[in-house]
Amino acid sequence: MGVMDMSAPASAEEIAGNREANRRIVEQYMNTRGQDRLRRHELFTEDGQGGLWTTETGEPIVISGRDRLGEHAVWSLKCFPDWAWVDIEIFDTQDPNQFWVECNGRGKIIFPGYEEGFYENHFIHYFRFEDGKIRLQREFMNPCQQFKALGIEVPRVKREGIPT
């Protein structure tokens, strides 16, 4: 026979406190700009993951581990030096450890092999927390907007007959 968990379920106050603390971390993440972005990985668990779930390959770009997320921050600051999330809306869920964010983002985009451009897009972010740290962060956006910012021609899909 297994050992029973005798710990009491979290009270409504504990759940609300946990949700509010996690929400403040989401706010901090979304409002971090400039050189401060080089420390944003410290908001993650040691084995945390972050990345872009919408790419031209159809496969996500996943950065695993807090140290690797720190390396990604260096790359990101070079490629998106003045990046800012704006019009940020944070949505709680039934789970105090999960949040969704809807926002816009804008700034320079500097990818080697492409002309420097100005990039704007609409984003959805997902956050899952573990013990007060981000365990998983997923970013969703429209890759076609990034193509346009880099000067890449976007193919057209014929959707004959679609009512609009």
C-alpha positions as CSV (number, residue, x, y, z in Angstrom):
1,M,0.0,0.0,0.0
2,G,1.4,3.5,-0.9
3,V,2.0,6.3,1.4
4,M,-0.9,8.7,1.6
5,D,-0.3,12.4,1.0
6,M,-1.5,14.0,4.2
7,S,-0.8,17.6,3.2
8,A,-3.8,19.9,3.2
9,P,-5.0,21.3,-0.1
10,A,-4.0,24.9,-0.8
11,S,-6.4,27.4,0.6
12,A,-8.1,30.0,-1.6
13,E,-5.8,32.6,-0.2
14,E,-2.7,30.6,-1.0
15,I,-3.9,30.0,-4.5
16,A,-4.6,33.7,-5.0
17,G,-1.2,34.6,-3.6
18,N,0.5,32.1,-5.9
19,R,-1.4,33.4,-8.9
20,E,-0.5,37.0,-8.1
21,A,3.2,36.3,-7.6
22,N,3.4,34.4,-10.9
23,R,1.4,37.2,-12.6
24,R,4.0,39.7,-11.4
25,I,6.8,37.6,-13.0
26,V,4.8,37.5,-16.3
27,E,4.6,41.3,-16.1
28,Q,8.3,41.5,-15.5
29,Y,9.1,39.2,-18.4
30,M,6.9,41.1,-20.8
31,N,8.2,44.5,-19.8
32,T,11.9,43.8,-19.7
33,R,13.7,45.9,-22.3
34,G,17.3,46.7,-23.5
35,Q,20.2,45.3,-21.6
36,D,17.9,44.0,-18.8
37,R,16.9,41.3,-21.3
38,L,20.3,39.7,-20.6
39,R,19.0,38.7,-17.1
40,R,15.5,37.6,-18.0
41,H,16.5,33.9,-18.1
42,E,16.9,34.1,-14.3
43,L,13.1,34.1,-14.1
44,F,13.2,30.4,-15.3
45,T,13.7,27.1,-13.5
46,E,17.1,25.6,-14.0
47,D,15.6,23.2,-16.6
48,G,13.1,25.7,-18.0
49,Q,12.2,25.9,-21.7
50,G,11.3,28.8,-23.9
51,G,11.0,29.4,-27.6
52,L,9.1,30.1,-30.7
53,W,6.4,27.7,-31.6
54,T,5.5,29.1,-35.0
55,T,8.3,29.0,-37.6
56,E,8.7,28.6,-41.3
57,T,9.6,24.9,-40.9
58,G,6.5,24.1,-38.9
59,E,8.6,22.9,-36.0
60,P,9.2,24.9,-32.8
61,I,12.5,26.4,-31.9
62,V,13.0,25.3,-28.3
63,I,15.7,26.6,-26.0
64,S,16.2,24.2,-23.0
65,G,17.8,25.1,-19.7
66,R,18.3,28.4,-17.9
67,D,22.0,28.7,-19.1
68,R,21.0,28.2,-22.7
69,L,18.2,30.7,-22.3
70,G,20.9,33.2,-21.2
71,E,22.8,32.5,-24.4
72,H,19.7,33.0,-26.4
73,A,19.2,36.4,-24.7
74,V,22.6,37.5,-26.0
75,W,21.6,36.4,-29.6
76,S,18.2,38.0,-29.3
77,L,19.6,41.4,-28.1
78,K,21.9,41.5,-31.2
79,C,19.1,40.5,-33.6
80,F,16.3,42.6,-32.0
81,P,18.3,45.4,-30.2
82,D,15.4,47.7,-29.4
83,W,12.6,45.2,-29.1
84,A,9.5,46.1,-27.1
85,W,6.3,44.2,-26.3
86,V,3.4,46.7,-26.2
87,D,-0.4,46.6,-25.7
88,I,0.2,43.7,-23.3
89,E,-2.9,41.9,-21.9
90,I,-2.3,39.1,-19.4
91,F,-4.9,36.4,-18.9
92,D,-5.1,34.2,-15.8
93,T,-6.4,30.7,-16.1
94,Q,-8.1,28.3,-13.6
95,D,-4.6,27.1,-12.8
96,P,-2.5,29.7,-10.8
97,N,0.6,28.4,-12.6
98,Q,-0.6,29.0,-16.2
99,F,-1.0,32.3,-18.0
100,W,-1.7,33.5,-21.5
101,V,-0.6,36.9,-22.9
102,E,-1.7,38.7,-26.0
103,C,0.4,41.6,-27.2
104,N,2.1,43.4,-30.1
105,G,5.8,43.6,-30.5
106,R,8.0,45.9,-32.6
107,G,11.6,46.9,-33.2
108,K,14.6,46.5,-35.5
109,I,15.3,43.1,-36.9
110,I,18.9,42.4,-37.8
111,F,19.5,38.9,-39.2
112,P,22.8,38.1,-40.9
113,G,22.2,37.8,-44.7
114,Y,19.2,40.1,-44.7
115,E,18.8,43.9,-44.9
116,E,18.1,45.4,-41.5
117,G,14.3,45.9,-41.2
118,F,11.6,47.1,-38.9
119,Y,9.5,44.2,-37.6
120,E,6.0,44.4,-36.1
121,N,3.8,41.5,-35.3
122,H,1.0,40.2,-33.0
123,F,2.0,37.7,-30.4
124,I,0.5,35.1,-28.1
125,H,2.6,33.8,-25.2
126,Y,2.0,30.9,-22.9
127,F,3.6,30.6,-19.4
128,R,3.7,27.6,-17.1
129,F,5.2,28.0,-13.6
130,E,6.8,25.7,-11.2
131,D,7.7,26.8,-7.6
132,G,7.5,30.5,-8.5
133,K,9.7,30.2,-11.7
134,I,8.9,29.9,-15.3
135,R,9.0,26.3,-16.4
136,L,7.8,26.8,-19.9
137,Q,7.3,29.8,-22.1
138,R,6.0,29.5,-25.7
139,E,5.7,32.3,-28.2
140,F,3.3,32.2,-31.1
141,M,3.3,34.7,-34.0
142,N,2.6,35.1,-37.7
143,P,5.9,34.1,-39.5
144,C,4.7,36.0,-42.7
145,Q,5.2,39.3,-40.8
146,Q,8.8,38.4,-40.1
147,F,9.3,37.4,-43.7
148,K,8.1,40.9,-44.8
149,A,10.4,42.6,-42.3
150,L,13.3,40.7,-43.8
151,G,12.4,41.5,-47.4
152,I,11.3,37.8,-48.1
153,E,8.5,37.5,-50.6
154,V,5.5,35.8,-49.0
155,P,3.7,33.3,-51.2
156,R,-0.1,33.7,-51.8
157,V,-2.6,31.0,-51.2
158,K,-5.6,30.9,-53.5
159,R,-8.7,30.5,-51.4
160,E,-11.3,30.6,-54.1
161,G,-14.9,30.9,-52.9
162,I,-14.1,31.6,-49.3
163,P,-16.7,34.0,-47.9
164,T,-15.2,37.1,-46.3
